[in-house]
Amino acid sequence: MVIAFLFTFYFVAKKRMNSGTFAAIFLEHIVFAPIALIYIWLNISDETYGEWLTLMSAAPLQLLPIFLLSIALLKMPLTKISILQYIEPTLHLALAVWVYHESVSNGQKYAFIIIVLSVIFSLLNSKKNYANN
């Protein structure tokens, strides 16, 4: 629930921000870079400089998905984005079960069923509201 709340807060804050895409991404990186560096520094073990360089050079790779998400947040309603956020974990579950043959507990099965039903009800409700407007 905490992760869902934080993502919701992040999406709403990004959607309501009146700055451009590049300004929003720059602000995010200015805010989160010190936090990430402190976390890395506190959790460092015996990495070599090559591993540090690899870690730091991977950071710019995050710009493309963040940039695309920022554009999507500006152009799409949050209801569609929130529904699309369920695709990735669903694909991870399918990959884990069907490709890697991992076991899934009953609690995980029930949680997944509840999530799928919630998404279906949400989609039906949004289509119903869209038809009424």
Secondary structure, 3 states (H helix, E strand, C coil): CHHHHHHHHHHHHHHHCCCCHHHHHHHHHHHHHHHHHHHHHHCCCCCCHHHHHHHHHHHHHHHHHHHHHHHHHHHCCHHHHHHHCCHHHHHHHHHHHHHCCCCCCHHHHHHHHHHHHHHHHHHHHHHHHHHHC
